[in-house]
Every structure is written in C-alpha cells, then in structure tokens.
Amino acid sequence: MDWVILIGSGVLEAVWATALGASYGLRRLRPSIVFLVAMVISVWGLAIAMQTIPTGTAYAVWTATGASLTVLWAMLRGTEPVTLVRMLLLLGIVSCVVGLKVVS
C-alpha cells in the first residue's frame, strides 16, 4: 500500500509543480491554492511511505515520478518540445525508478 501512496504522492508533485508555474509567483489565486493543497498532501504521502520504504528510494521515486509527469504534461500541452532525446531520457528516469523498486 505504501508504494501506491508513494506513486500517488509523486503524481501530486507533478500537480503542484505545474500549478506553481501557472500561479505566476503565487500571484494567481486558484493555481496558488491548488499548489498549496497538492504540495501538503504530496509531502504527507511521502512521509507515510517513508515509514516502510527506505528514505533514499522513496525520495528518488517521488521526485522521478513528479519530474517525469511534469515534463510529459508540458509536452502534451505544447509548452515543451517533444523530441526523441527527451523521450529517451524520460524512459531512462522511469527505468531507474523501476530498478529501485525491484532491488528494494
């Protein structure tokens, strides 16, 4: 169950990172609220997962999940270019996270 919570927290990291960008320095109310709520829940879920998953592994999975989904979302929205190199690098991140899960 902790792995599910950890992945969900990683998804929320992507939500708060995207909302933070959309808030224009916390000047827009709605994205600022989404940022704050998603950030608190995301970190809370990370803390719960760290009770049974080693800290280094949990943090790596959390950040990799959030970073990968943030970049993918930006690519889907057209705000970042989609290139073969970028896709291969994202695949590398995901592969490393899966590897951490396998060995932990």
Secondary structure as UniProt FT lines:
FT   HELIX           2..22
FT   TURN            23..27
FT   HELIX           29..49
FT   TURN            50..52
FT   HELIX           55..77
FT   HELIX           84..103
//
